[in-house]
Amino acid sequence: MSTLENVGTTEVPVEHLAALGRLVSVINNDGDLLESMRAALDAVLEILDFDGGGIYVADAVERTATVRCAAGLPEDFLAGLAVIGMDDPPYSGVLVHGEPTYLEDYARFSPTKAARWGFRSLASVPLPFGDEVFGALNLISRRRRRVSEYERSVLEAVGKELGTAFSRARVVEELRRAEDNLRTFFELSPDMLFVLDGQGDVVEMNREASRQLGYSPDEYRGRSVFELHPSEQRDRVANTVTRMLSGLEECCTVPLVTSDGHEVPVETRVSHGRWNEDDALFGICRNSRSDRVLKAAVEALNGALQLQDPYTAGHVVGVALLSVALATEMGLPPDRIDLVRIAAQLHDIGKLGVPATVLAKPGPLTEGERLLVQEHSSHGYDLLQPMKFLGPIPAIVLQHHERADGSGYPLGASGEDIMLEARIIGVADVVEAMAAHRPYRPTLPFSSALVEIKRGAGTVYDAGVATALQALWRKDEIPLDAAHAAARHRRHPSDQEAQPAQV
C-alpha cells in the first residue's frame, strides 16, 4: 500500500477527487519528468488550500536545488530564488536531512520577503528516494498561517510518493538519453553496422553502410543481409555466422557487394544483442582495405567526448600537438610519431565514463571524485582494447598517468616499464593542463609548467622528454596557444614555483 493511500480518500472533498486521480496517475506512470512535475504540482495546489508553489530538484555535488516547475509564484520571486542553497535556511532540513519544514509565520523568517510578496506561511516537504533526497515540494499561502495536521499528512505522503516517482522518471529519462547516445554512436561509427532480426533480415543499417554500399536504409530495410554477399558465397556466410554465434569462429571475410556490383573486402563480426527492446543480431563490417577507418574511429570517439565535456575535447587537441612536437624533437621515426599522435588524441577518451558534473566542477575535487576521475585511464583501455586495429594504443592510453618513480596510476608502473609513448603523452598532458584554463582556476603562466617538469625530470617525469620540452621552449616551438601568449613576456623558469595540475 502506498503512503498516499494511508491518507484516505474519504477525507478529500468530492470536488478534489479528480485532482487526486491525476496525482495517482503521475505516481504510477513513467512519463516525461517535467510534465509529471507540472501535473503533480497542479493537482496538489487544487487539493490543498495553497496559493502557489514549486518543485525543486537537488544537486548534491553543487549543494544547490533548482526550481524545475512553479505555479502561482511572482516572477521576481522566481528570478531571485530559482536556485537555492541546500544548506541555507529554511531548506536545509528538507533537502539535507529529509525533514519537512512548516513556517506558519513567514514574516518571522523573512520580514522583507513577507512584506514584498505577501507570504504568510510556507510548507516545504522532501521528495525522498531511498536514503537520498530528490528535491523538495514548496508551497506558500498569502491568506493564512496555519498548516493543518491533515494538510501535513497529505503533503508528507505525497512527497514520499513523488520522490520515488520522479526518481524513477529520471532513470527512464537517462535511459532514453543513453539510447539516443547509442543511436548517435551507431550513426557516427566508421564501420558499417547492421541490426538484424532472427532471420537475418535488416532492421537498421547505419550511415556508413549506406554510404559504402550505395543503399539507403529505407531501401534495404526488411531484405536479407545475405543478399549483400556474392550469390555463390551466401551458404558459406550463413554457415560462418552460425559458427560465430556459437563462439567457434571469430569473423567472416566474405566481401560485400555494392548496389552497382563492386565488391568491398570486409571483416564481419556478428553477436547477439537487444534493439528497441527486441532480441536482435548486430553485424559489424570493417572495410579491411581502408586506412581511413582509424582516422574515422578517432574522430567519432572524440566527437562523443566533445558532447560529454567540451573542455576535455579541447585539452586533447593541445596534448596531441605537444606530444607530436616532443616525439619529433626526440628523433622518433615517423611510424612511432604517428602512434604518439593517435594515442594522444585518445588519451582521455575514458572520461566518457566519468560524470560530466565531476569533470566540469568549478572547484577542487573531493577524494571520492578524484578517485573517480583517475579511473578514466582504465576506462579508456577497456573501451579501446577490443579494437584490435589500434595495436598498442590502448596500452599507451592505460599508462599515460604512470610516473617514472612509480607514483602514478592505475598500475604504479615505473621507469622503462612505462612505454615511451605514454611517457611523452604524460608530460604533454601535465603541461597543457597547467597552461590552459581549468574550470576551477584561471590559466597559469606557461613557465610554471616548465618548472614543474624540470623539477620532476628523472624522478617523476622521463628525463629525455623533459629535455625535449626545454629544447622546444628555447626554440619557441611549443605548439600551444598558452605557450605563444607566454612567450611574449617570458620569465626564466627557475624564477617560478608551481604545483602539478589536477589532470
N, C-alpha and C positions, 0 to 999 in steps of 0.2 A: 504494500500500500504506500502511495506517495505521501509526503508530508502535507501536500496541499489538500488531500482528501481528508486529513485529520481535522481541518478547519470546519468542515461540514457545510454542505450547500444549503441547509435549512436556515443558516444564519445570513445568507446572501439574499438581498432583496430580489424579487422576481425580475424586475427590470434590468438587473445586472447579470442574470444567468447567461445571457448571450455572450457578454464580455468574458465571463468565467469560462465558457466553452471555447472561445477564441484563445484564451490563455492556456487552457489544457492542450489545445491543438498545437500551440507553439512548443510546449514542453515535450510533446510526443512526436514531433517531426524534426527531420534534419534538413530544414530549408536553408535559404540564404541567411547568413548570420545577421547582417544588418537589418534585413526585412523582419527577421524574427524578433530582434530587439525592439524595433519600432512597434510591432504588433503587441508585444508584451507590455511595453510602456503605456500604450493607448488603453489596453484592457485594464491595467492596474489603476490608472487615473479614472477610468469610468466606474470601477468597482468601489474605490475608496474616495473619500472626500478631500482630495488634494488639488491644488491649482496648477501644478506643473512639476516637472522632474526631468531627470536624465539618467542614462546608464553610462557608467564609467568603466573602462577596461584597464586593468593594472598592467604595468610593465615592471617586473621585479628587477630587471637589470638597470633600467634608468631610474627606478624608485619614483615613478610617476604614474598617474592614471589619467587617461584621456577620454573625454566625453565622445561617445560614438553616436548617440541619438538623444534628442531632447524634445520636449513639448511644453508649451506654456511658460517658458522662461524668457526674460528680457534679452534682447540681442546683446546689449552691452554687458550683461551678466556673463553670457557665454563667451564673449570676446575676452573677458578678463579671467575667466575660470574654466576655459576649455581644457586646460591641463592643470592638475593639482598634484602636490607632492604627497606621496604615500605616507610620509612621516609627519605631515602637517596636521594640526588640529583643525576641525574635529574629526578628520577622516582616518587618522592613524589606527584607531581601534578597529575600524571597519576593515580597512584594506590590509593592515599588517596582522592583526590578531583575530580577524573574523568575528568581531563582536558588533552587534547593532548599536547605533547611536541615535538618541532622540533628544532634540533640543526644543523644549516646549516654551522657551522664551528666547527667541533668536537674538533679540536685542542685547541680552546679557553676553552672548558670544561675540557679536559684532554690531554695535550700535550704528556704525556708519552704513553697513550693508542693509541693516533692517530699515533704516530711515530712507535709504536710496531706493530700495526695491519693494518696501512694504512687507518683507517677510516676517511672519510671526512664529512659525515653527518649522522644524526640519526633521525628517526621518531618513536615516541612511542605514541600509541593511546590506550585509555582504552577500556576494554570489559565490559560494564556496564550491570547490570540486575536490574531493579527497582532502588532503591536508593543505591545499593551496587555496588562494582566493582569486577567482577570475576577475572580479571587479566589484562594483557597488551599484545599488539602485537607490538614488537620492530623490526624495520628494519634498516639496515645500508647500506651505499654506500661508495665504495672506489674510485669512479670515478667523483663524482660531489658533490656540496654542496647544490644547490637549490632544495627544495621540492615544486613542483608547486601547484597552487591552485587546479587544477584538482586532483592531487595525494592526496592532503589533504582531499578533499571532498570524494574521493573514500575510503581512509583509515578510515575516521571517520564514514562513512556509514557502511563499512564492520565491523568495531569494534562494533558498536551498534548491528548489526545483529548476529555477532559471540558471543557476550556476552550473548545474550538471548539463542542462540542455544547451546552453551557449558553448560550453567547453566541447561538447560532442559536435555541435555545429562547426566549431572552429577546426576540429580534427578533420571533419568532412571537407571543409574549405581547403585545408592544407593538402589533403589527399587529391583534391581536384587540381590544385596547383601543381602537385607532383606529376599528375597525369599530363597536364599541359607541358611541363618540362620534358617529360618522356617523349611526347609528340614532337616538341621542338628539337630534341636530340635526334629523333627518328628522321626528321626532315633535313637537319643540318649534317647528318653523318656523311663522311666522304665515301663510305661503302654503299653498295646497292643493298637495300633492306626490303624484305618481303614479310608480310604477315599472311599465313596460310591457314585454311581450315583443315579439318581432319582428313579430307580427301585430296589435299594438295592444291585446292583452288585458291587463287589470290584474293585476299580480303583487302589488303592495302599494299602499295608499293611507294617508296619514298621518292623524293625529287631527283636524287642521284640516279636511281634505277630508271626513272622516266627519261632523264637526260641521256644516259649512255645507250639505252635500248631503243629510244625513239617512240615509246608508247606513253600515252597519258594514263594516269591512274584509273580514270573512269573507263577508258577504252579497254584496259586489260582486266579490270576487276571482275571476278567470277570465272575467269578462264584458268585452266590448269597450268601450274607453273612448269610442268614438264614440257609443255609446248614451246617454252623458251630455249630448249636444248635441241641440238640436231636430232632429227627423227630417228636415225639409225642408232642413237646412243641413249634413247629415253629409258629403255629397260635397264640399262646399266645404272642410270641416275636413280631410278626407283629403288634398285637393289642397294645402292650405296647409301641412300637416305635412310633406309631401314636399318642398315648396319650402324650408321651414325647415331640414330636414336637409341640403339641398343648399346652404344659405347664401344662398338667393335671397329669403327672407322673414324678418323679424325676429320677428313674433309673430302670433297668431291672436286675433281679437276676437269670435269667435262665443261666445255665452253658454253656461253650463252649466245643466242642468235638475235641480232638486232632486227628492227622492223624492215630494214632494207636488205636483210640477208647476210650481213657481215658477222663473223664470229668474234666474240670477245673472250680472251682467255681469263678464267677466274678460278679462285679457290672458294668453294662454297661450304659453309657450315650450317647445320640445322639443329635446333634444340626446341624443347617444349617450353611453353610459357602461357601467359594469360593476356588477352587483349579485349578491352571493353567487357570485362567480367566473364569472358568465354574462354574455354580452352583453345589454344592456338599453337601453331608451329611458327618459329621465326627462322627465316633464311637470311644469312649474311653472305653476300657475294663480293669478294675483293678482287678488283682488276689486278691481275698478277703481273702486268707489264707496265703499269702506270707509276711513274716516280712522283706524281703529284699527290698520291694518297697520303704520304707522310705529311706534306705541307698542309693539306686539307684537314687532316686529323688535328694537327696543332692549332689551326685556325678555328676549328669547331669547338675544341676544348677551351681555348682562350675566349671564344665568344660566350660560352656558358659562364666562364669566370667573370667576364665583363658584366653580365647580368647580375651575378651574385654580389660582386664587390668591385666597382669601377676603380677604386684606389689601387687594389692589388693588381688589377689588369695593367694599369699604367706603370706600376712598380716593376712588373715582369718585363716590360719593354726596356726599361732602363738597365735592369740586371743583364738582359741578353746582350745589349750593346756593349756594356762594360766588360762582360765575360769574354766576348769575341775579341775585344781590344787587348785584354790581358793575355789570352791564348796566343794571339798573333805576336805580341811583344815577346812572349816566352819562346817563340820559334816552333810552335806545334805545327805538324803537317796539316794540309787543308782538310783531310777527312776527319781529323780529331777536332779541328776548329769548328767544323760543321756539327759535330757531335755536341760540343760545348754549347753552340748556339741553340740547338733544338732542346737540349736538356734545360738550358736556362729559360727558354720560353715556357717550359712545362714545370719549372721547379716548384711553383706554388699552386699547382692545379689541385692538390689535396685540400686546399681551403674551400673547395666546393662542399666539403663535409663539415665545415665549421659554420655555426650560425652567423648570419650577416650582422646581427646586433653586437656580437662579440668583436668581429673584425673591424667594425666602424665605431667602436666605443670611444667616446671623446674623453678618455682619461686612462690612468694606469689599470692594467688588468688585475683581477683577483688571482690568487694562487690557482683556484679551480679553472678559471678562464685561461690562464697562462698554459696550464697543462693541456687544456682542450685545444688551444692553438698549436701546441707542439705536436699534436697528433697528425698535423697536416702532412708531414713528411711520409709517415706510414700510409695515410690515406692516398697520397699521390702514387706511391708504389703499388698499392692494391688496385688502383684504378688503371694504371698503365701496364702492369706486368702481363695481363692476358694478351696485350697487343704485341705479339711476338716480333712483328716487323720493326719494333722500336729498338731491338737489340739491347745494349747496356744502359739505355736511357732511364728505365725505371730504377735501376740500382743507383745511378747518379742522383736522381731526384730524392731517393731514400736517404742518401748520405750528405746532402748539401748543408745540413746543420751540424754535422760532426766536426770536431775540432782536433787539431794536431796533438793536444795533450790529453785527449780522451774525455774532455769536459762537455762535449756536445751530446746530441740526441739524434735518433732514438736508440742507437746501438751502443754508444760510448766507444766507438772505434777511434783509433789514434794513428798518427804517423802515416806510413806507407800503406796501411790497411784501408785508408780512405783513397778512393780513386782521384787522380789528379784533376779530372774534370769537375768533380764535386768540390775539391779544394779551391779551384778557381771561382766557381759559382758562389761558394761560401763567402769569399772575400767581397765579390761584387755585390752580393746580397746585403751585407752589412754597410758597405759604402753607400749604395743607392738609398737604403733606408734612412741613414743618418743625414744624407744630403738633401732629401726630399721632404716635403710637408707630410706630417703624420696627423691622424685625426686628433691626437691628444697633445700635440706640441707643434710649434712653428718650425720652419726649416732651420737646420743647424749650419754653421759655416762649413764649407767643404773641408777646410783644413782640420776640423775636428775629426772627420772620418779618417784622414791621413794619420793623425796622431794615434787613433785607436788601432789601426792596422800596424803601424810602425812599432807601437808598444807591445803588441802581441805577436810580432814576427818571430817565427821559430818555436814559439810555445803554443799559442792559441791558433795562429794562422800560419799557413805554409810560407816559409821564408822566401822561396823563389817567386811566389805570387805577390808577396809584399814588395819585393824588389821591383817587379814589373810595374806595380802600381805607382811607385815613386818615379820610375822612369817615364811613364805616361804623363805624370804630373809635370815633371820638368820640361817635357816637350810640348806641354799644353795640348795633349791629345786625349784627355778624359772625355768620353762621348756622352756627357750628361749635361742637361741644361743648368743644373745647380752648379756644376763644376765650372762652366763657362762664365756664369754670373760671379762666382767666387774669384775667378782668375783676374777680374778687373780690379780687385782690391785684395791681392794676396797678402797673407801674413805667413811667416815661416812656421811650419807645423810644430816645431819644438816649443813655440810660444803658447800653444793652445793646450787645453785639457778637455777631455771628452769622456763620455760614457757610451758603451755599446748601445745600439738601437734595439728596441723591442720588436724583433722580427720573427 
